[in-house]
Amino acid sequence: NGVSVEGATHKQVVDLIRAGERELVLSVLSVPPQEADCLEAGDESAAQLSYDYSDKQAVPISIPTFKHVEQHAERFVVYNVYMSGRQLCSKRYREFAILNQNLKREFASYTFPKIPGKWPFSLSEQQLDARRRGLEEYLERVCSVRVIGESDIMQEFLSESDEALVMKVGMDSIMASYFALFEYLSLLRSCEGYNEVMFPHCACDSRRKGHVITAISMHHFKLHACSEDGTLENQVIAFEWAEMQRWDNDEEGMAFCFEYARGEKKPRWVKIFTPYVENEASDKDNQNCSNNEYLPALETQKGWRHLGGEIATS
């Protein structure tokens, strides 16, 4: 009834309601989501989240060792967490403290065991080992409660982070940053048309109408069907390098010719009328596409046979 009850006790609110007799005016103030996230949940919200802490499970989790790490001019200790004899992750003490805070926030009605306390000074090896045993006991007790051990918070904690993996293998942090480049290149190699050299559209004796666009890569020699103005069509013919038999240049007629054989069929010649005769011949030799390191043994041994007697290895 016009009186702010922020921070008031339950008794004070009840007294105000009684004082209003038959009239009660309740004003509810809305707040933005950012501010609402900072507010403590009321009793009703807490009551809605009911967990079964009686369901227990045996979890073979342990922290058998710890080690000193120096990274980015900082020295600290990490504790190696194992599950069934297999290392899951390596975590610092402060990460255990954050885990404890997050679990208490999510499972507010559960009485958590205490984790080893903070210490402002350097710890001896004996003190570090005592902290290791305390953290191990904490994980054993918490993970034994199924709803907590299988929660997203705990599973995320037990997963290995990229930074921890770098420390585990002893890799330099600068070198580790280049692994993203390897992933990027791996993705590129899976893209259609990667590492292909394409030539402008031109006439081909295998097509009565329209032109072709030649595309050469380490895997195929492709002819893309297109119109006379270069508009691509749906038809694509890909020749494996093992199918290619011989080749020749017709510099006067401005044509590149090659012979291919498939299965038990007779070999067939194809002539491409292009001003880029020398370019296609050199790319056919894979100078721009690949080298022997990437080609199967059969193709490397077989190669292409030039009509003039020259052997041009693929």
C-alpha angles and dihedrals in degrees: 000000000000094000118116111234097186106141093004122140123247091253092054091052092049091050091052091051091051091047090057090059106187097358125072123173114188119188118197116199117208121218131196118264092252091060093041091058089059094053121096116249115252126235092268093055091048091049091056091061106069118166129189106233094172094078103095132183136189110246119186094212122146145161103217098165146018132198141196116248132191116199133156090358090304126115122206144144126254126196117220113227117205133189118196090342095309121111113241103177147327117241137184122232092253090057089057089050091051090048090053092051093049093048092049090051092051098038099036095160094056122092105228124204116247121260120220110283128250121266121202095207134062114284125228122232090260091052092047090052090050089052089049091055091047093051091047092053090048093054092045093054096041096045091048088071101081098211090053098039092051096043121118090244093058095040091052090050093051094050118097115252122215091246092052091048091054090052092047095056093039094238124162111253092230091054091047091059090064092064088082087062090055090052090049092052091047089054092048092053090057092056120103112259096016113159093005124142109213127195129204117273117275142162122284130192091227090067123062093191127030134010138269134232114218118219120184125191138154089268106039148014102221134192113199113200115230141159123266090266092053100259107151120241129199098258118097126172116198121194118201114225090239089060094056114098113170141352140198140182123230100195094173093050091038093233138134114212131193136173123219135181129202124192114313094335120116117264114265132204123225123194122201116195104214138140087224094075096134092044094053091046092052092045088048085060085057095237089140100030111042148327138227091280092071101037126091116255094248093057093044093053095042100046124164122298118220115214089234090063098261117134111218108191116216 
